[in-house]
């Protein structure tokens, strides 16, 4: 095929891919994309430094910047967002603005921090926080790992009083799940038959913040009775999106999801293409990095494989 024709078809393929829907899974009877919108790089939780946290919040902790990022995801029907939404109203404001701009609904996965002390007052406080999740429009409510990990009883392989909080979530019309850093928060609910529809679990190719070996967490995910929402796929920026997302989608089940945090709309666009490419077992279609003479080793110029090069079809 001559070069101009090849470039023409590449250009047409790029246009089609621009708005291609991301693959989906089913959680508690609800269709969710296999890529979830993360919010650490919106709310200022870089896992790197105070200066990085401040850089994030200076740019992104406002509803307009949040909506700009969400819109890119919505263009591929990636319509589910994970955050402690009720306790960070700017996230809900940004999601609402993106909905107004696009006419598409954003499914909110709230991860609230609740008081799990064994007192009447603490239960009342926990229920008020769960009610906030409902009021902000969350579909899923997954109490934060810092709360539910206080309930773990390794001797009995239980989460003491967890059913109380799961029942509160159901009573307020949301789907219950668990945010987990500890792998026990997947294993014990499955063993005990708790009313858990999904779980959040750290999973990445570096083992970053994972409490046991990658291979063991992989086994736990594959044995889980419900779909798993994985987080920290790029080890909080310690590996590139290509490495982190390719590993995750290559080693997870078709029902599992990968949560992706982005600093800019451009990063969101790249991550979506990398995720699609990993699932479809192809090379991602990305522009080269801005490093000098980067293609010299391949014996080509930077524009040799550019389907949008000036003067062509």
N, C-alpha and C positions, 0 to 999 in steps of 0.2 A: 504494500500500500504506500503510495507516494506521501511525502511528508505533509503537504497541505491538507490532504484528505484525512490523514491520521490525526492531525491537530484539530480538524473540524469535529471528528467524532469524539475526541477527548474533551473538547469544549462542550459538546452536547451532553456528554456523560456528567460533566461537572455541574451543569445546570440542573440535571435531574437529581443528582446527589445533594444539591443545595438544600432541598426541602424533603429529603427522604425521612420517613418515619423510623424511629429507633425501635428495635425489637422489644416486645413486652412480655410480662409474666402476670400471673394471677396471685394476689395475696388476699385472703379472706373474702374471696369473691369479687375483688376489685382489680381492674386492670391497671398495672403499673409499668412504667418503662424500666428496662434493665439498667439504665443509667439514672441515678438520682442526683438532684441538684444539692450540693453541699453548701455550707455557709461559714466555715471557718475563715475563708478568705473574703468574707463580707463583714463578719462581726469582729474581726481582729484577733483571731486565735491562730497565730502562725506556727506555734511550736518551734519558733526559732529565736526570736529576740524581741525586746521591747520596741526597738526601732522598727522592726518589721510589723509588729502589731499596730503601731501608730501609723505607719504607711498605709496599711489596709484600711483602718477606720477613717483616715483622712480622705481617702478616695471613695470608699464603698459604703460607709455606714449612713446612707441616706436613701430614700425610697426611689429616687430617679436612677441612681447608679445600680441599685438592686434590680429594678425593672429592666434596665438595659441588658443585664446579664441573663435574666430569666427569659427575655424575649428570644434570645438566640436558641436557648434550649427548647422553647415552645415551637420554634420553627421546624423542629424535628419531632414534635409531639412528646418531648421529654417534659412531662407535666407534673412531676412530683418533687417536692422540696423538703429536706430534712433540716430541722433547727429547733432550738428551744424557743418556739415561736411566741407563745403566750407571754414569756418573760423578756422578749425582745420585740416589741410592737413594730419596729421599723421593718422587720422582715415581712410581717403581714401587710404592712402598707405598700412595700415594694411589690409583693405578689399581686395585690389588688390593682396597682397601677399597671402592671404587665397584663393582667386580665382585661382591664379596660382598653388597653391599646390593641390587643390581639383578638379579643372575643373568646379566648380559650381559658378554661378553668385550671387553676393550680391546686393540686392535691397536697395538703399540708400534713407532714409527719412530725408531730410535736414530740420533743424529748424533755419534758419538764423536770426540774429538780423538786422533789417533794420531801416533806418531813415524815420519816418512817418510824419515829419514836413510838413506843407502845403505850400511848396515853390517849385519852378521849380528845384532848385538845389537839394533839398532833394529827390524829385522824381527821378531825374537823379541818385543820389547816391543809392537809393533803388533798382532801376533797374539794376545797375551795380552789386550789391550784389546778386540779383536773377539770373543774368546771370552767376555768379560764381557757383551757385548751379547747373545750367545746365552743365557748363563746367566740373564740378567734376563728373558728371554722375548721379546726383540725379534723381530718378523717381518721387518722391513726394517732394513738397516744402511747408512747413508749417511755415510761419513766427512766430518768437519766441513770447511767451506771453508778454514779457516785451515791445515789440513793438506794437502789435495789441491791447493790453489793453488800450493804449493811445487813441484809436479811439472810445472807448465805450461811447455811449450817453444813459444813463439810462432813461432820460426823454422821448426820442423818441424811445427807444428800438432799436437802430441802431448802426452800426459801421461805423462812418463817413469816407468816401473815401476808405473803404475796397475794393469795386469792382475794383478800379484802380490797386491795387496790385495783386488781383486775376487774373485780365486780363494780367498783366505782366507775371505772372507765366505760364498761358496758352500760351501766345505768345512765350515763351521760351521752350515750349514742355513738360512741367511737369504737374503733377496733383496737384491742389491747395487744401490746407487744412489750419487749424488753430491750433497752439499750445495754449493751454488754461490752466490757473489756475482758472480764473474766470468762474463760470458756465454760465454766460451770453454769453460767446463765443460759446456755443452750442445752447442756446435758441434763441438768436437774429438772427443768420444766418438762422436758420430753419424758423423763422417767416418771415424774409424778403426775403427768397428765394435766398440768395447769392450763388455764384458758389463755394461751399465748398464740397469736396468729403469725408472728414473725419476730425476728431478733436482729439486733445490730451486733456486728462482730468485727474487730480489727483484723485486717488481712492484707498483707503486702509482701512483695518479694524480698524485702530486707529483714522481715521479722520485727520491724520497728513498732515499739510499744506492745507487742504481742507477748503474753505471759508464758507461753510455751513454744516449742518449735513449730515452724511453718507447717511441716508435714502433719503434725498432730492437729493443728487448727484446720487444715485441709480435710482431714478425716472427720473431724467433728461437723464441719459444714456439710460434707457429703452424706453424713448419717442423720442430719437434722430432719425432723418430721415436717417442718414448715420452711418456706423460703427464707433465705438469709440476706440481710442488707449489709454489705461489707463497707467499711470505712477505712480511711488512711491508705488508699490504694497506691498513692505516690509517696508514701512514707513522709507526709508533710513536706513535700518538695525536695526530698533527698534523692529521689530518682526522677527521671524525665517521664512525662506522660506516656510516651511510646513504650518505655520499659514497664512502668507500673500497670497501665491499663491492659497491655498485651498479656502480661502474666496473669492478671485477675480473670479476664474473660477466657483465657486458655485453660484455666484450672478450676473454674467454678462450674456449677450445674446450670443448665438452661433456665432454671427457675429463680436463680439468685441474682442479686443486683449489686452494682458498684456505685458508690457515692463519690461525686467529683466536685471539688471546690475550685473556683476560678477567680482570678483577680480582675480580669477584663473580659468583655464580650469576645474579643479575638481569641483569648485562651479557650473560652467555651467552645467556639467553632472548631478549633484544632482538636480539642479533647473528644468532641463528638465524632469527628472523622476518624480519629485513632481508635475509638471504641467500636465504631461500625466496621472498620477494617479488621480488627481483631476477631470479631464475631464471624465476619464473612471470609476469614482466612485469606486476606489479600494485603498488599502493601498500602499504607495510607497515602492519600494524595495531598501532600503538604509542600509548601514552599520551603526552599533551603534557608538555612540560618545565615545571618549577616556576618559571616566570618570571612576574612580575606582569602581569595584564591582557593575557596573550599572545594572546587571541582577539578583542580589541577591534576590530582592523582588519577582521575578517571579519564583524563585526556579530552575534556569537553569544556565548553564555556558555560556560563551560568544560564544562558537562554536556549541552549541546544534542545532541551526537552520541555520547553515552555509552550503549551498549546495556545497561549494568548499573546505570543510574541507579535510585535507590530508588523504589518505588511503581509500577514498571512490571512487565510480564509476566516 
